[in-house]
Amino acid sequence: MAADCTSHLAAQANMTKQNDRLIRSLIDKLGDHDPVARRNAAGALRLHGARAVAAIPALTALLDDEDFRVRDEVQRALDRLKTESIASGAT
């Protein structure tokens, strides 16, 4: 039983590390020269919810993006992440 618990905790820790890498990769994509890549990264971060709250500063920087579709998706992502952040108690 203890081995099962330890295996489960190790698996969760590994998933957290993978998620952190994914979130960092998506944050990096927010700086891409292609507006479609920036918009898609913002949308993916939005879908990750509370796990992606670290992206809020990078998303905020894109509120003045030259592409209105990027700005729209960034605003949607920020609305979701801020709501998730408040709900989870992270600020």
Phi, psi and omega in degrees: 000315179296324179294321178297318180296317180295318178297319179296316179295321178294320178295319178296319179297320178295319178296321178297317178298316180297319180296318178301318178295320179296313180298316178299320179296318178293321177298318178300321180295338178298340179264007181296151179288338182274120181297330178294319178296318179297315180297316180295322178296317178298318179296319179295319177298320178302317182291337178280349174057225187302333179293343185251018183299338178296343181276352185305313179299318180293322178293318180302323180296339181267005178296342178253020181303149181292337183262122183297330180291324176295313180302317180298314181291323177298317179297318177299317180296315180298317178302314181293312184294322178293320177297315179296320181297315179295317181295326182272352179088002176272137178233000000 
